[in-house]
C-alpha cells in the first residue's frame, strides 16, 4: 500500500509486517482458509454439473473476501432492522459465499473507495470538503473509507474485550516475531502490547485497513486475471495441472499446501506473469 510519498516511511511500514507474508508464517495459518476454499470449490463444481452460467468475477470476490476475513478480522453477521450488519467475532469468515451476496455492501463500499481514491488522489485538496458533503448526504452517516475505518475500530475493540487468557495465549504464540499463529488482528495487537515502542495500535489500524480494504480487492482481481489467461492459453493450464497433480500424488493430500505451492517451479513463474499482465485495482463499473 502506497498511501504515503515518503519512501522511508513506506519502508518502515513494510518492515513492520514483513513476517506476516513470508512463506513460513503463511504455513501456520493456511488451515484457516481451508473451509472457505472447500466451500468455493464445491459451489463451482455444482455450477459445472448444472451447466449454469455465472459471473465468475463476482464469486471470486466472494471467495477472496471470505478468505481475507477468516485470516484477518473474523466476523459474525447479524440482522438488525432488516439490514445486514457485520459485527467482529473471532472464528468465522464474512459469509459471502454462504449467503451468495455482498454482505452489508462491503464489496460495493470498497469499490466505491477505489473510485473515490482514483479521483481524490489527483485532486487531494478537495478531499476534506467532498467527504463531509458525502457524509452529510448519507443516511448512515458513514461512507466509503470512513465506514472501513469504523469497521477496523470495532474489530480492535472486540479483540480488546476478549479474555486475558486469550490475549496471553496470542502473545505467547506471536513471541519472537513468529506471527500468525491465530490471526492477523490478534497477532498485530499482541505485538503492539508486547513492544509498543516499535509497533503501535495506530500501526495495527493502518495495516488492518489495508488488509481488509485492499487485500480482497487485489487478490480477487488477480485471481480473475489468472482464470482468464489460463483459459486463453490452455497449454499453460495443462502444464500447471500436471505439476500440481504430481505434487498431490506425492503428498497424498486433497490439495497442495502453501509450502508445496511455493516449491512448484512452473507455478511460481506464472504467478508474477499474471500480476504483470493484470490490473490489481479496478475502478470501472464493470
C-alpha positions as CSV (number, residue, x, y, z in Angstrom):
1,X,0.0,0.0,0.0
2,X,1.5,3.3,-1.1
3,X,-0.6,5.8,0.9
4,X,2.5,8.0,1.6
5,X,5.0,9.6,-0.7
6,X,7.8,9.3,1.9
7,X,9.9,6.4,0.8
8,X,11.5,6.0,4.3
9,X,8.1,6.0,6.0
10,X,6.7,3.4,3.5
11,X,9.7,1.2,4.0
12,X,9.2,1.3,7.8
13,X,5.6,0.3,7.4
14,X,6.5,-2.6,5.1
15,X,9.2,-3.9,7.6
16,X,6.6,-3.9,10.4
17,X,4.5,-6.6,8.7
18,X,7.1,-8.4,6.5
19,X,7.0,-11.5,8.7
20,X,3.2,-11.8,8.1
21,X,3.7,-12.5,4.4
22,X,6.7,-14.9,4.4
23,X,6.0,-18.5,3.5
24,X,7.0,-19.7,7.0
25,X,4.3,-17.6,8.5
26,X,1.7,-18.4,5.9
27,X,2.0,-22.1,6.5
28,X,0.9,-21.5,10.1
29,X,-2.4,-20.1,9.1
30,X,-3.5,-21.6,5.8
31,X,-5.7,-24.1,7.7
32,X,-8.0,-21.1,8.5
33,X,-9.0,-20.7,4.8
34,X,-9.3,-24.5,4.0
35,X,-13.0,-24.5,4.7
36,X,-13.5,-21.4,2.7
37,X,-11.6,-22.9,-0.2
38,X,-13.6,-26.2,0.0
39,X,-16.9,-24.3,0.0
40,X,-15.8,-22.3,-3.0
41,X,-14.7,-25.4,-5.0
42,X,-18.0,-27.2,-4.1
43,X,-20.0,-24.3,-5.3
44,X,-18.0,-24.1,-8.6
45,X,-18.4,-27.9,-9.0
46,X,-22.2,-27.6,-8.5
47,X,-22.4,-24.9,-11.2
48,X,-20.4,-27.1,-13.6
49,X,-22.7,-30.1,-13.0
50,X,-25.7,-27.9,-13.6
51,X,-24.2,-26.2,-16.7
52,X,-25.1,-22.9,-15.1
53,X,-23.6,-19.7,-16.4
54,X,-22.4,-17.4,-13.6
55,X,-20.3,-14.3,-13.1
56,X,-17.0,-15.9,-12.1
57,X,-15.6,-12.5,-11.1
58,X,-18.4,-12.0,-8.6
59,X,-17.9,-15.4,-7.0
60,X,-14.1,-15.0,-6.9
61,X,-14.7,-11.7,-5.0
62,X,-16.9,-13.5,-2.5
63,X,-14.2,-16.1,-2.0
64,X,-11.3,-13.8,-1.6
65,X,-13.1,-11.5,0.9
66,X,-14.2,-14.6,2.9
67,X,-10.6,-15.8,2.9
68,X,-9.3,-12.4,4.0
69,X,-12.0,-12.3,6.7
70,X,-11.0,-15.7,8.0
71,X,-7.4,-14.6,8.2
72,X,-7.8,-11.1,9.4
73,X,-10.8,-10.0,11.4
74,X,-13.2,-12.9,11.6
75,X,-16.7,-11.8,12.0
76,X,-20.3,-12.8,12.6
77,X,-23.2,-11.4,10.7
78,X,-26.3,-10.2,12.5
79,X,-29.6,-8.8,11.1
80,X,-30.9,-5.6,12.7
81,X,-33.9,-3.7,11.4
82,X,-33.8,-5.7,8.2
83,X,-30.3,-4.6,7.5
84,X,-27.2,-6.8,7.4
85,X,-24.5,-5.7,9.8
86,X,-21.0,-7.0,10.2
87,X,-20.0,-7.5,13.8
88,X,-16.4,-8.6,14.6
89,X,-16.1,-12.1,16.1
90,X,-13.1,-14.4,16.2
91,X,-13.7,-17.7,14.4
92,X,-15.6,-17.2,11.2
93,X,-15.2,-15.6,7.7
94,X,-17.5,-12.9,6.5
95,X,-20.0,-15.3,4.9
96,X,-20.2,-14.0,1.3
97,X,-20.0,-17.5,-0.2
98,X,-22.6,-18.9,2.2
99,X,-25.2,-16.2,1.5
100,X,-24.1,-15.6,-2.1
101,X,-24.4,-11.9,-1.6
102,X,-22.4,-8.8,-0.9
103,X,-22.9,-8.7,2.9
104,X,-23.5,-5.2,4.3
105,X,-22.5,-3.9,0.8
106,X,-18.8,-4.2,1.9
107,X,-17.5,-5.1,-1.6
108,X,-19.5,-2.2,-3.1
109,X,-18.2,0.1,-0.5
110,X,-14.6,-0.9,-1.3
111,X,-15.2,-0.5,-5.0
112,X,-16.5,3.0,-4.2
113,X,-13.5,3.8,-2.1
114,X,-11.2,2.8,-5.1
115,X,-13.1,5.0,-7.5
116,X,-13.1,7.9,-5.0
117,X,-9.4,7.5,-4.3
118,X,-8.6,7.5,-8.0
119,X,-10.1,10.9,-8.3
120,X,-9.1,12.4,-4.9
121,X,-5.6,11.1,-5.3
122,X,-5.3,13.7,-8.1
123,X,-7.4,16.4,-6.5
124,X,-6.5,15.8,-2.9
125,X,-7.2,19.4,-1.8
126,X,-10.9,18.7,-2.3
127,X,-11.0,15.6,-0.1
128,X,-11.9,17.1,3.2
129,X,-14.8,19.1,1.7
130,X,-16.2,16.3,-0.5
131,X,-16.1,13.6,2.2
132,X,-18.0,15.9,4.6
133,X,-20.7,16.5,2.0
134,X,-20.9,12.8,1.2
135,X,-21.3,12.0,4.9
136,X,-24.0,14.7,5.4
137,X,-26.0,13.2,2.5
138,X,-25.6,9.6,3.6
139,X,-28.5,8.1,5.6
140,X,-26.0,6.0,7.6
141,X,-23.6,8.9,8.3
142,X,-20.7,6.8,7.3
143,X,-19.5,6.4,3.7
144,X,-16.5,4.9,1.9
145,X,-13.3,4.9,3.8
146,X,-15.0,6.2,7.0
147,X,-17.1,3.0,7.1
148,X,-14.0,0.9,6.8
149,X,-12.2,2.9,9.5
150,X,-15.2,2.2,11.8
151,X,-15.2,-1.5,10.9
152,X,-11.5,-1.8,11.8
153,X,-12.0,0.2,15.0
154,X,-14.9,-2.1,16.0
155,X,-12.7,-5.2,15.3
156,X,-9.9,-3.9,17.5
157,X,-12.4,-3.1,20.3
158,X,-13.8,-6.6,20.1
159,X,-10.4,-8.1,20.4
160,X,-9.6,-5.8,23.4
161,X,-12.8,-7.0,25.0
162,X,-11.7,-10.7,24.8
163,X,-10.4,-12.5,27.9
164,X,-7.0,-12.0,29.3
165,X,-6.3,-15.7,28.8
166,X,-6.9,-15.3,25.0
167,X,-4.7,-12.3,24.8
168,X,-1.9,-14.0,26.8
169,X,-2.1,-17.1,24.5
170,X,-1.9,-14.8,21.4
171,X,1.1,-13.0,22.8
172,X,2.8,-16.3,23.6
173,X,2.2,-17.6,20.0
174,X,3.5,-14.4,18.5
175,X,6.6,-14.2,20.7
176,X,9.8,-13.5,18.8
177,X,8.0,-12.2,15.7
178,X,6.5,-15.6,14.8
179,X,3.2,-14.1,14.0
180,X,0.0,-15.5,12.5
181,X,-0.4,-18.5,14.8
182,X,-4.0,-17.3,15.3
183,X,-4.9,-14.4,13.0
184,X,-3.6,-11.1,11.7
185,X,-5.5,-8.9,14.0
186,X,-4.7,-10.8,17.2
187,X,-1.0,-11.1,16.2
188,X,-0.6,-7.4,15.5
189,X,-2.3,-6.3,18.7
190,X,-0.3,-8.8,20.7
191,X,2.8,-7.3,19.1
192,X,1.6,-3.8,20.0
193,X,1.1,-4.8,23.6
194,X,4.5,-6.5,23.8
195,X,6.6,-3.9,22.0
196,X,4.6,-0.6,22.0
197,X,7.8,1.4,21.2
198,X,8.1,-0.4,17.9
199,X,4.6,-1.3,16.9
200,X,1.7,0.9,18.0
201,X,-2.1,0.3,17.9
202,X,-2.2,3.0,15.2
203,X,0.0,0.8,13.1
204,X,-2.5,-2.0,13.5
205,X,-5.2,0.3,12.2
206,X,-3.2,1.1,9.2
207,X,-2.3,-2.5,8.3
208,X,-5.7,-4.0,9.1
209,X,-7.4,-1.4,6.9
210,X,-5.0,-2.2,4.0
211,X,-5.6,-5.9,4.6
212,X,-9.4,-5.7,4.5
213,X,-9.8,-2.8,2.2
214,X,-7.3,-3.8,-0.5
215,X,-6.4,-7.4,0.2
216,X,-9.7,-8.9,-1.0
217,X,-10.0,-6.5,-3.9
218,X,-6.5,-7.0,-5.4
219,X,-6.5,-10.8,-4.7
220,X,-9.9,-11.2,-6.4
221,X,-8.9,-9.2,-9.4
222,X,-5.6,-11.1,-9.9
223,X,-7.4,-14.5,-9.4
224,X,-9.9,-13.5,-12.2
225,X,-7.0,-12.5,-14.4
226,X,-5.3,-15.9,-13.7
227,X,-8.5,-17.7,-14.7
228,X,-8.9,-15.6,-17.9
229,X,-5.3,-16.2,-19.0
230,X,-5.3,-19.9,-18.2
231,X,-8.5,-20.3,-20.3
232,X,-6.9,-18.2,-23.1
233,X,-3.7,-20.3,-23.1
234,X,-4.7,-23.9,-22.5
235,X,-1.1,-25.1,-22.9
236,X,-0.1,-23.2,-19.8
237,X,-3.1,-24.6,-18.0
238,X,-2.2,-28.1,-18.8
239,X,1.4,-27.7,-17.6
240,X,0.2,-26.3,-14.3
241,X,-2.3,-29.2,-13.9
242,X,0.5,-31.7,-14.5
243,X,2.8,-30.0,-12.0
244,X,0.0,-29.7,-9.3
245,X,-1.3,-33.3,-9.8
246,X,2.3,-34.6,-9.5
247,X,2.7,-32.8,-6.1
248,X,-0.7,-34.0,-4.9
249,X,0.2,-37.6,-5.8
250,X,3.5,-37.4,-3.8
251,X,1.9,-35.7,-0.8
252,X,-1.3,-37.7,-0.9
253,X,-3.3,-34.7,0.0
254,X,-6.6,-33.4,-1.2
255,X,-4.9,-30.1,-2.3
256,X,-1.4,-28.8,-2.2
257,X,-0.2,-26.7,0.7
258,X,1.2,-23.2,0.6
259,X,4.7,-24.6,1.2
260,X,4.2,-27.2,-1.6
261,X,2.9,-24.5,-4.0
262,X,6.0,-22.4,-3.2
263,X,8.1,-25.3,-4.4
264,X,6.3,-25.7,-7.7
265,X,8.8,-24.0,-10.1
266,X,6.4,-23.5,-13.1
267,X,3.6,-22.2,-10.9
268,X,5.9,-19.7,-9.2
269,X,7.0,-18.4,-12.7
270,X,3.4,-18.0,-13.8
271,X,2.1,-16.1,-10.7
272,X,4.2,-12.9,-11.4
273,X,3.3,-13.2,-15.0
274,X,-0.3,-12.8,-14.2
275,X,0.5,-9.9,-11.8
276,X,2.3,-8.1,-14.6
277,X,-0.5,-8.6,-17.1
278,X,-3.4,-7.7,-14.9
279,X,-4.7,-4.7,-13.1
280,X,-4.7,-5.2,-9.3
281,X,-7.2,-2.5,-8.7
282,X,-10.2,-1.8,-11.0
283,X,-12.4,1.3,-10.8
284,X,-14.7,0.9,-13.7
285,X,-18.4,-0.1,-13.2
286,X,-17.5,-3.5,-14.9
